[in-house]
Amino acid sequence: MDSNSIWTAEDAAGDFVRVLKQARDSGPQEIRDVTGVYVLKSVSDGTKGDVAKSLMKLRPKG
């Protein structure tokens, strides 16, 4: 499977860890089977800091 984000159900089941990693690193992954198309995407669980607050801390003071 290349990194084009489209997987067959069989490929996704056989390499689930890679599907998860690509969803986290490259964006949503499509998984297709006879019943339809499913999209797996990574969503922040909220345990990391707020990006806007982090950027505000880095802004020039003045």
mmJSON file of the N, C-alpha and C atoms, coordinates in Angstrom:
{"data_MODEL":{"atom_site":{
"group_PDB":["ATOM","ATOM","ATOM","ATOM","ATOM","ATOM","ATOM","ATOM","ATOM","ATOM","ATOM","ATOM","ATOM","ATOM","ATOM","ATOM","ATOM","ATOM","ATOM","ATOM","ATOM","ATOM","ATOM","ATOM","ATOM","ATOM","ATOM","ATOM","ATOM","ATOM","ATOM","ATOM","ATOM","ATOM","ATOM","ATOM","ATOM","ATOM","ATOM","ATOM","ATOM","ATOM","ATOM","ATOM","ATOM","ATOM","ATOM","ATOM","ATOM","ATOM","ATOM","ATOM","ATOM","ATOM","ATOM","ATOM","ATOM","ATOM","ATOM","ATOM","ATOM","ATOM","ATOM","ATOM","ATOM","ATOM","ATOM","ATOM","ATOM","ATOM","ATOM","ATOM","ATOM","ATOM","ATOM","ATOM","ATOM","ATOM","ATOM","ATOM","ATOM","ATOM","ATOM","ATOM","ATOM","ATOM","ATOM","ATOM","ATOM","ATOM","ATOM","ATOM","ATOM","ATOM","ATOM","ATOM","ATOM","ATOM","ATOM","ATOM","ATOM","ATOM","ATOM","ATOM","ATOM","ATOM","ATOM","ATOM","ATOM","ATOM","ATOM","ATOM","ATOM","ATOM","ATOM","ATOM","ATOM","ATOM","ATOM","ATOM","ATOM","ATOM","ATOM","ATOM","ATOM","ATOM","ATOM","ATOM","ATOM","ATOM","ATOM","ATOM","ATOM","ATOM","ATOM","ATOM","ATOM","ATOM","ATOM","ATOM","ATOM","ATOM","ATOM","ATOM","ATOM","ATOM","ATOM","ATOM","ATOM","ATOM","ATOM","ATOM","ATOM","ATOM","ATOM","ATOM","ATOM","ATOM","ATOM","ATOM","ATOM","ATOM","ATOM","ATOM","ATOM","ATOM","ATOM","ATOM","ATOM","ATOM","ATOM","ATOM","ATOM","ATOM","ATOM","ATOM","ATOM","ATOM","ATOM","ATOM","ATOM","ATOM","ATOM","ATOM","ATOM","ATOM"],
"id":[1,2,3,4,5,6,7,8,9,10,11,12,13,14,15,16,17,18,19,20,21,22,23,24,25,26,27,28,29,30,31,32,33,34,35,36,37,38,39,40,41,42,43,44,45,46,47,48,49,50,51,52,53,54,55,56,57,58,59,60,61,62,63,64,65,66,67,68,69,70,71,72,73,74,75,76,77,78,79,80,81,82,83,84,85,86,87,88,89,90,91,92,93,94,95,96,97,98,99,100,101,102,103,104,105,106,107,108,109,110,111,112,113,114,115,116,117,118,119,120,121,122,123,124,125,126,127,128,129,130,131,132,133,134,135,136,137,138,139,140,141,142,143,144,145,146,147,148,149,150,151,152,153,154,155,156,157,158,159,160,161,162,163,164,165,166,167,168,169,170,171,172,173,174,175,176,177,178,179,180,181,182,183,184,185,186],
"type_symbol":["N","C","C","N","C","C","N","C","C","N","C","C","N","C","C","N","C","C","N","C","C","N","C","C","N","C","C","N","C","C","N","C","C","N","C","C","N","C","C","N","C","C","N","C","C","N","C","C","N","C","C","N","C","C","N","C","C","N","C","C","N","C","C","N","C","C","N","C","C","N","C","C","N","C","C","N","C","C","N","C","C","N","C","C","N","C","C","N","C","C","N","C","C","N","C","C","N","C","C","N","C","C","N","C","C","N","C","C","N","C","C","N","C","C","N","C","C","N","C","C","N","C","C","N","C","C","N","C","C","N","C","C","N","C","C","N","C","C","N","C","C","N","C","C","N","C","C","N","C","C","N","C","C","N","C","C","N","C","C","N","C","C","N","C","C","N","C","C","N","C","C","N","C","C","N","C","C","N","C","C","N","C","C","N","C","C"],
"label_atom_id":["N","CA","C","N","CA","C","N","CA","C","N","CA","C","N","CA","C","N","CA","C","N","CA","C","N","CA","C","N","CA","C","N","CA","C","N","CA","C","N","CA","C","N","CA","C","N","CA","C","N","CA","C","N","CA","C","N","CA","C","N","CA","C","N","CA","C","N","CA","C","N","CA","C","N","CA","C","N","CA","C","N","CA","C","N","CA","C","N","CA","C","N","CA","C","N","CA","C","N","CA","C","N","CA","C","N","CA","C","N","CA","C","N","CA","C","N","CA","C","N","CA","C","N","CA","C","N","CA","C","N","CA","C","N","CA","C","N","CA","C","N","CA","C","N","CA","C","N","CA","C","N","CA","C","N","CA","C","N","CA","C","N","CA","C","N","CA","C","N","CA","C","N","CA","C","N","CA","C","N","CA","C","N","CA","C","N","CA","C","N","CA","C","N","CA","C","N","CA","C","N","CA","C","N","CA","C","N","CA","C","N","CA","C","N","CA","C"],
"label_alt_id":[null,null,null,null,null,null,null,null,null,null,null,null,null,null,null,null,null,null,null,null,null,null,null,null,null,null,null,null,null,null,null,null,null,null,null,null,null,null,null,null,null,null,null,null,null,null,null,null,null,null,null,null,null,null,null,null,null,null,null,null,null,null,null,null,null,null,null,null,null,null,null,null,null,null,null,null,null,null,null,null,null,null,null,null,null,null,null,null,null,null,null,null,null,null,null,null,null,null,null,null,null,null,null,null,null,null,null,null,null,null,null,null,null,null,null,null,null,null,null,null,null,null,null,null,null,null,null,null,null,null,null,null,null,null,null,null,null,null,null,null,null,null,null,null,null,null,null,null,null,null,null,null,null,null,null,null,null,null,null,null,null,null,null,null,null,null,null,null,null,null,null,null,null,null,null,null,null,null,null,null,null,null,null,null,null,null],
"label_comp_id":["MET","MET","MET","ASP","ASP","ASP","SER","SER","SER","ASN","ASN","ASN","SER","SER","SER","ILE","ILE","ILE","TRP","TRP","TRP","THR","THR","THR","ALA","ALA","ALA","GLU","GLU","GLU","ASP","ASP","ASP","ALA","ALA","ALA","ALA","ALA","ALA","GLY","GLY","GLY","ASP","ASP","ASP","PHE","PHE","PHE","VAL","VAL","VAL","ARG","ARG","ARG","VAL","VAL","VAL","LEU","LEU","LEU","LYS","LYS","LYS","GLN","GLN","GLN","ALA","ALA","ALA","ARG","ARG","ARG","ASP","ASP","ASP","SER","SER","SER","GLY","GLY","GLY","PRO","PRO","PRO","GLN","GLN","GLN","GLU","GLU","GLU","ILE","ILE","ILE","ARG","ARG","ARG","ASP","ASP","ASP","VAL","VAL","VAL","THR","THR","THR","GLY","GLY","GLY","VAL","VAL","VAL","TYR","TYR","TYR","VAL","VAL","VAL","LEU","LEU","LEU","LYS","LYS","LYS","SER","SER","SER","VAL","VAL","VAL","SER","SER","SER","ASP","ASP","ASP","GLY","GLY","GLY","THR","THR","THR","LYS","LYS","LYS","GLY","GLY","GLY","ASP","ASP","ASP","VAL","VAL","VAL","ALA","ALA","ALA","LYS","LYS","LYS","SER","SER","SER","LEU","LEU","LEU","MET","MET","MET","LYS","LYS","LYS","LEU","LEU","LEU","ARG","ARG","ARG","PRO","PRO","PRO","LYS","LYS","LYS","GLY","GLY","GLY"],
"label_asym_id":["A","A","A","A","A","A","A","A","A","A","A","A","A","A","A","A","A","A","A","A","A","A","A","A","A","A","A","A","A","A","A","A","A","A","A","A","A","A","A","A","A","A","A","A","A","A","A","A","A","A","A","A","A","A","A","A","A","A","A","A","A","A","A","A","A","A","A","A","A","A","A","A","A","A","A","A","A","A","A","A","A","A","A","A","A","A","A","A","A","A","A","A","A","A","A","A","A","A","A","A","A","A","A","A","A","A","A","A","A","A","A","A","A","A","A","A","A","A","A","A","A","A","A","A","A","A","A","A","A","A","A","A","A","A","A","A","A","A","A","A","A","A","A","A","A","A","A","A","A","A","A","A","A","A","A","A","A","A","A","A","A","A","A","A","A","A","A","A","A","A","A","A","A","A","A","A","A","A","A","A","A","A","A","A","A","A"],
"label_entity_id":["1","1","1","1","1","1","1","1","1","1","1","1","1","1","1","1","1","1","1","1","1","1","1","1","1","1","1","1","1","1","1","1","1","1","1","1","1","1","1","1","1","1","1","1","1","1","1","1","1","1","1","1","1","1","1","1","1","1","1","1","1","1","1","1","1","1","1","1","1","1","1","1","1","1","1","1","1","1","1","1","1","1","1","1","1","1","1","1","1","1","1","1","1","1","1","1","1","1","1","1","1","1","1","1","1","1","1","1","1","1","1","1","1","1","1","1","1","1","1","1","1","1","1","1","1","1","1","1","1","1","1","1","1","1","1","1","1","1","1","1","1","1","1","1","1","1","1","1","1","1","1","1","1","1","1","1","1","1","1","1","1","1","1","1","1","1","1","1","1","1","1","1","1","1","1","1","1","1","1","1","1","1","1","1","1","1"],
"label_seq_id":[1,1,1,2,2,2,3,3,3,4,4,4,5,5,5,6,6,6,7,7,7,8,8,8,9,9,9,10,10,10,11,11,11,12,12,12,13,13,13,14,14,14,15,15,15,16,16,16,17,17,17,18,18,18,19,19,19,20,20,20,21,21,21,22,22,22,23,23,23,24,24,24,25,25,25,26,26,26,27,27,27,28,28,28,29,29,29,30,30,30,31,31,31,32,32,32,33,33,33,34,34,34,35,35,35,36,36,36,37,37,37,38,38,38,39,39,39,40,40,40,41,41,41,42,42,42,43,43,43,44,44,44,45,45,45,46,46,46,47,47,47,48,48,48,49,49,49,50,50,50,51,51,51,52,52,52,53,53,53,54,54,54,55,55,55,56,56,56,57,57,57,58,58,58,59,59,59,60,60,60,61,61,61,62,62,62],
"pdbx_PDB_ins_code":[null,null,null,null,null,null,null,null,null,null,null,null,null,null,null,null,null,null,null,null,null,null,null,null,null,null,null,null,null,null,null,null,null,null,null,null,null,null,null,null,null,null,null,null,null,null,null,null,null,null,null,null,null,null,null,null,null,null,null,null,null,null,null,null,null,null,null,null,null,null,null,null,null,null,null,null,null,null,null,null,null,null,null,null,null,null,null,null,null,null,null,null,null,null,null,null,null,null,null,null,null,null,null,null,null,null,null,null,null,null,null,null,null,null,null,null,null,null,null,null,null,null,null,null,null,null,null,null,null,null,null,null,null,null,null,null,null,null,null,null,null,null,null,null,null,null,null,null,null,null,null,null,null,null,null,null,null,null,null,null,null,null,null,null,null,null,null,null,null,null,null,null,null,null,null,null,null,null,null,null,null,null,null,null,null,null],
"Cartn_x":[0.848,0.0,0.881,0.639,1.382,0.677,1.169,0.617,-0.486,-1.263,-2.299,-3.568,-3.597,-4.694,-5.911,-5.853,-6.973,-6.53,-7.271,-6.945,-8.124,-7.845,-8.907,-9.096,-10.243,-10.485,-9.461,-9.098,-8.129,-6.751,-6.312,-5.017,-5.011,-6.096,-6.179,-6.159,-6.87,-6.884,-5.515,-4.821,-3.515,-2.403,-2.605,-1.563,-2.178,-2.976,-3.756,-2.886,-1.748,-0.863,-0.407,-0.112,0.306,-0.843,-2.069,-3.228,-3.365,-3.228,-3.32,-2.22,-0.987,0.14,-0.07,-0.525,-0.746,-1.898,-2.923,-4.019,-3.501,-2.595,-2.021,-1.063,-0.206,0.857,0.453,-0.428,-0.721,-2.158,-3.017,-4.406,-5.333,-6.608,-7.622,-7.267,-7.615,-7.387,-8.73,-8.923,-10.149,-9.95,-10.95,-10.952,-12.209,-12.025,-13.15,-13.386,-14.657,-15.053,-16.411,-16.993,-18.245,-19.419,-19.311,-20.41,-20.314,-19.171,-19.048,-17.633,-17.539,-16.263,-16.271,-15.207,-15.054,-13.842,-13.892,-12.78,-12.276,-10.983,-10.337,-9.485,-9.731,-8.919,-8.504,-7.425,-6.888,-7.43,-7.877,-8.402,-7.668,-7.262,-6.561,-7.434,-6.821,-7.579,-7.606,-7.019,-7.076,-6.024,-5.119,-4.112,-2.918,-2.78,-1.674,-2.13,-1.178,-1.496,-2.197,-2.86,-3.559,-2.533,-2.617,-1.66,-1.685,-2.86,-2.962,-2.26,-2.438,-1.765,-0.255,0.209,1.646,2.233,1.53,2.012,2.02,1.035,0.997,2.203,2.639,3.814,5.093,5.121,6.31,6.349,5.27,5.219,6.21,6.678,7.602,6.927,7.635,7.123,7.477,6.575,6.997,5.92],
"Cartn_y":[-1.188,0.0,1.234,2.119,3.368,4.376,5.591,6.579,7.419,6.844,7.641,7.744,7.202,7.354,6.506,5.595,4.719,3.277,2.559,1.19,0.281,-0.96,-1.951,-2.388,-2.954,-3.427,-4.489,-5.348,-6.396,-5.824,-4.84,-4.215,-3.482,-2.767,-2.019,-2.953,-4.078,-5.04,-5.671,-5.916,-6.548,-5.629,-4.333,-3.369,-2.203,-2.535,-1.534,-0.47,-0.874,0.099,1.157,0.735,1.685,2.608,2.077,2.922,4.005,3.632,4.617,5.66,5.204,6.132,7.104,6.61,7.501,8.461,8.036,8.952,10.081,9.739,10.75,11.664,11.089,11.867,12.509,11.868,12.326,12.777,12.541,12.941,11.748,12.022,10.967,9.853,8.627,7.445,6.841,6.554,5.898,4.39,3.701,2.243,1.816,1.058,0.669,-0.824,-1.195,-2.596,-2.647,-3.82,-3.974,-3.244,-2.913,-2.228,-0.713,-0.178,1.265,1.765,3.061,3.728,4.293,4.007,4.5,5.415,6.448,7.376,7.343,7.103,7.091,8.341,9.161,10.352,10.46,11.137,11.341,12.662,12.63,13.819,13.985,15.194,15.458,15.081,14.481,14.095,15.199,16.341,17.474,17.483,16.516,16.474,17.364,17.786,18.669,20.114,21.001,22.405,23.039,24.115,24.879,25.573,25.371,25.95,27.477,28.054,29.514,30.08,29.445,29.915,29.777,28.695,28.488,29.559,29.877,30.907,32.287,32.556,33.843,33.998,32.915,32.971,33.265,32.871,33.045,34.393,35.147,36.403,37.409,38.322,39.348,40.223,40.485,41.367,42.802,43.707,45.051,45.996],
"Cartn_z":[0.0,0.0,0.0,-0.941,-0.941,-0.046,-0.034,0.898,0.266,-0.659,-1.318,-0.49,0.701,1.663,1.358,0.375,0.077,0.296,1.137,1.517,1.196,0.857,0.846,2.287,2.598,3.963,4.348,3.399,3.686,4.001,3.209,3.467,4.804,5.089,6.342,7.545,7.439,8.541,8.738,7.632,7.714,8.182,8.087,8.455,9.225,10.248,10.971,11.636,12.161,12.82,11.816,10.596,9.564,9.168,9.106,8.801,9.862,11.125,12.209,12.108,11.849,11.741,10.583,9.444,8.304,8.562,9.29,9.641,10.516,11.421,12.311,11.556,10.701,10.062,8.74,7.978,6.618,6.409,7.377,7.216,7.054,6.801,6.741,5.753,6.143,5.326,4.948,3.66,3.206,3.227,3.758,3.765,3.024,1.932,1.079,1.144,1.249,1.109,0.421,0.333,-0.407,0.242,1.518,2.203,2.132,1.683,1.57,1.751,1.946,2.152,3.562,4.306,5.671,5.701,6.524,6.632,8.071,8.198,9.507,9.602,10.615,10.806,12.259,12.46,13.789,14.342,15.585,16.241,17.562,17.863,19.114,20.305,21.291,22.484,23.534,23.223,24.132,25.228,25.24,26.295,25.995,24.749,24.393,24.559,24.693,24.892,23.703,23.945,22.921,22.03,20.725,19.784,19.843,19.906,19.937,21.165,22.304,23.523,23.399,22.806,22.618,21.71,20.619,19.708,20.363,21.189,21.89,22.812,23.425,24.299,23.51,22.239,21.405,20.677,20.717,19.964,20.565,19.723,20.226,21.274,22.309,23.365,22.994,23.218,22.902,22.858],
"occupancy":[1.0,1.0,1.0,1.0,1.0,1.0,1.0,1.0,1.0,1.0,1.0,1.0,1.0,1.0,1.0,1.0,1.0,1.0,1.0,1.0,1.0,1.0,1.0,1.0,1.0,1.0,1.0,1.0,1.0,1.0,1.0,1.0,1.0,1.0,1.0,1.0,1.0,1.0,1.0,1.0,1.0,1.0,1.0,1.0,1.0,1.0,1.0,1.0,1.0,1.0,1.0,1.0,1.0,1.0,1.0,1.0,1.0,1.0,1.0,1.0,1.0,1.0,1.0,1.0,1.0,1.0,1.0,1.0,1.0,1.0,1.0,1.0,1.0,1.0,1.0,1.0,1.0,1.0,1.0,1.0,1.0,1.0,1.0,1.0,1.0,1.0,1.0,1.0,1.0,1.0,1.0,1.0,1.0,1.0,1.0,1.0,1.0,1.0,1.0,1.0,1.0,1.0,1.0,1.0,1.0,1.0,1.0,1.0,1.0,1.0,1.0,1.0,1.0,1.0,1.0,1.0,1.0,1.0,1.0,1.0,1.0,1.0,1.0,1.0,1.0,1.0,1.0,1.0,1.0,1.0,1.0,1.0,1.0,1.0,1.0,1.0,1.0,1.0,1.0,1.0,1.0,1.0,1.0,1.0,1.0,1.0,1.0,1.0,1.0,1.0,1.0,1.0,1.0,1.0,1.0,1.0,1.0,1.0,1.0,1.0,1.0,1.0,1.0,1.0,1.0,1.0,1.0,1.0,1.0,1.0,1.0,1.0,1.0,1.0,1.0,1.0,1.0,1.0,1.0,1.0,1.0,1.0,1.0,1.0,1.0,1.0],
"B_iso_or_equiv":[0.0,0.0,0.0,0.0,0.0,0.0,0.0,0.0,0.0,0.0,0.0,0.0,0.0,0.0,0.0,0.0,0.0,0.0,0.0,0.0,0.0,0.0,0.0,0.0,0.0,0.0,0.0,0.0,0.0,0.0,0.0,0.0,0.0,0.0,0.0,0.0,0.0,0.0,0.0,0.0,0.0,0.0,0.0,0.0,0.0,0.0,0.0,0.0,0.0,0.0,0.0,0.0,0.0,0.0,0.0,0.0,0.0,0.0,0.0,0.0,0.0,0.0,0.0,0.0,0.0,0.0,0.0,0.0,0.0,0.0,0.0,0.0,0.0,0.0,0.0,0.0,0.0,0.0,0.0,0.0,0.0,0.0,0.0,0.0,0.0,0.0,0.0,0.0,0.0,0.0,0.0,0.0,0.0,0.0,0.0,0.0,0.0,0.0,0.0,0.0,0.0,0.0,0.0,0.0,0.0,0.0,0.0,0.0,0.0,0.0,0.0,0.0,0.0,0.0,0.0,0.0,0.0,0.0,0.0,0.0,0.0,0.0,0.0,0.0,0.0,0.0,0.0,0.0,0.0,0.0,0.0,0.0,0.0,0.0,0.0,0.0,0.0,0.0,0.0,0.0,0.0,0.0,0.0,0.0,0.0,0.0,0.0,0.0,0.0,0.0,0.0,0.0,0.0,0.0,0.0,0.0,0.0,0.0,0.0,0.0,0.0,0.0,0.0,0.0,0.0,0.0,0.0,0.0,0.0,0.0,0.0,0.0,0.0,0.0,0.0,0.0,0.0,0.0,0.0,0.0,0.0,0.0,0.0,0.0,0.0,0.0],
"pdbx_formal_charge":[null,null,null,null,null,null,null,null,null,null,null,null,null,null,null,null,null,null,null,null,null,null,null,null,null,null,null,null,null,null,null,null,null,null,null,null,null,null,null,null,null,null,null,null,null,null,null,null,null,null,null,null,null,null,null,null,null,null,null,null,null,null,null,null,null,null,null,null,null,null,null,null,null,null,null,null,null,null,null,null,null,null,null,null,null,null,null,null,null,null,null,null,null,null,null,null,null,null,null,null,null,null,null,null,null,null,null,null,null,null,null,null,null,null,null,null,null,null,null,null,null,null,null,null,null,null,null,null,null,null,null,null,null,null,null,null,null,null,null,null,null,null,null,null,null,null,null,null,null,null,null,null,null,null,null,null,null,null,null,null,null,null,null,null,null,null,null,null,null,null,null,null,null,null,null,null,null,null,null,null,null,null,null,null,null,null],
"auth_seq_id":[1,1,1,2,2,2,3,3,3,4,4,4,5,5,5,6,6,6,7,7,7,8,8,8,9,9,9,10,10,10,11,11,11,12,12,12,13,13,13,14,14,14,15,15,15,16,16,16,17,17,17,18,18,18,19,19,19,20,20,20,21,21,21,22,22,22,23,23,23,24,24,24,25,25,25,26,26,26,27,27,27,28,28,28,29,29,29,30,30,30,31,31,31,32,32,32,33,33,33,34,34,34,35,35,35,36,36,36,37,37,37,38,38,38,39,39,39,40,40,40,41,41,41,42,42,42,43,43,43,44,44,44,45,45,45,46,46,46,47,47,47,48,48,48,49,49,49,50,50,50,51,51,51,52,52,52,53,53,53,54,54,54,55,55,55,56,56,56,57,57,57,58,58,58,59,59,59,60,60,60,61,61,61,62,62,62],
"auth_comp_id":["MET","MET","MET","ASP","ASP","ASP","SER","SER","SER","ASN","ASN","ASN","SER","SER","SER","ILE","ILE","ILE","TRP","TRP","TRP","THR","THR","THR","ALA","ALA","ALA","GLU","GLU","GLU","ASP","ASP","ASP","ALA","ALA","ALA","ALA","ALA","ALA","GLY","GLY","GLY","ASP","ASP","ASP","PHE","PHE","PHE","VAL","VAL","VAL","ARG","ARG","ARG","VAL","VAL","VAL","LEU","LEU","LEU","LYS","LYS","LYS","GLN","GLN","GLN","ALA","ALA","ALA","ARG","ARG","ARG","ASP","ASP","ASP","SER","SER","SER","GLY","GLY","GLY","PRO","PRO","PRO","GLN","GLN","GLN","GLU","GLU","GLU","ILE","ILE","ILE","ARG","ARG","ARG","ASP","ASP","ASP","VAL","VAL","VAL","THR","THR","THR","GLY","GLY","GLY","VAL","VAL","VAL","TYR","TYR","TYR","VAL","VAL","VAL","LEU","LEU","LEU","LYS","LYS","LYS","SER","SER","SER","VAL","VAL","VAL","SER","SER","SER","ASP","ASP","ASP","GLY","GLY","GLY","THR","THR","THR","LYS","LYS","LYS","GLY","GLY","GLY","ASP","ASP","ASP","VAL","VAL","VAL","ALA","ALA","ALA","LYS","LYS","LYS","SER","SER","SER","LEU","LEU","LEU","MET","MET","MET","LYS","LYS","LYS","LEU","LEU","LEU","ARG","ARG","ARG","PRO","PRO","PRO","LYS","LYS","LYS","GLY","GLY","GLY"],
"auth_asym_id":["A","A","A","A","A","A","A","A","A","A","A","A","A","A","A","A","A","A","A","A","A","A","A","A","A","A","A","A","A","A","A","A","A","A","A","A","A","A","A","A","A","A","A","A","A","A","A","A","A","A","A","A","A","A","A","A","A","A","A","A","A","A","A","A","A","A","A","A","A","A","A","A","A","A","A","A","A","A","A","A","A","A","A","A","A","A","A","A","A","A","A","A","A","A","A","A","A","A","A","A","A","A","A","A","A","A","A","A","A","A","A","A","A","A","A","A","A","A","A","A","A","A","A","A","A","A","A","A","A","A","A","A","A","A","A","A","A","A","A","A","A","A","A","A","A","A","A","A","A","A","A","A","A","A","A","A","A","A","A","A","A","A","A","A","A","A","A","A","A","A","A","A","A","A","A","A","A","A","A","A","A","A","A","A","A","A"],
"auth_atom_id":["N","CA","C","N","CA","C","N","CA","C","N","CA","C","N","CA","C","N","CA","C","N","CA","C","N","CA","C","N","CA","C","N","CA","C","N","CA","C","N","CA","C","N","CA","C","N","CA","C","N","CA","C","N","CA","C","N","CA","C","N","CA","C","N","CA","C","N","CA","C","N","CA","C","N","CA","C","N","CA","C","N","CA","C","N","CA","C","N","CA","C","N","CA","C","N","CA","C","N","CA","C","N","CA","C","N","CA","C","N","CA","C","N","CA","C","N","CA","C","N","CA","C","N","CA","C","N","CA","C","N","CA","C","N","CA","C","N","CA","C","N","CA","C","N","CA","C","N","CA","C","N","CA","C","N","CA","C","N","CA","C","N","CA","C","N","CA","C","N","CA","C","N","CA","C","N","CA","C","N","CA","C","N","CA","C","N","CA","C","N","CA","C","N","CA","C","N","CA","C","N","CA","C","N","CA","C","N","CA","C","N","CA","C","N","CA","C"],
"pdbx_PDB_model_num":[1,1,1,1,1,1,1,1,1,1,1,1,1,1,1,1,1,1,1,1,1,1,1,1,1,1,1,1,1,1,1,1,1,1,1,1,1,1,1,1,1,1,1,1,1,1,1,1,1,1,1,1,1,1,1,1,1,1,1,1,1,1,1,1,1,1,1,1,1,1,1,1,1,1,1,1,1,1,1,1,1,1,1,1,1,1,1,1,1,1,1,1,1,1,1,1,1,1,1,1,1,1,1,1,1,1,1,1,1,1,1,1,1,1,1,1,1,1,1,1,1,1,1,1,1,1,1,1,1,1,1,1,1,1,1,1,1,1,1,1,1,1,1,1,1,1,1,1,1,1,1,1,1,1,1,1,1,1,1,1,1,1,1,1,1,1,1,1,1,1,1,1,1,1,1,1,1,1,1,1,1,1,1,1,1,1]
}}}
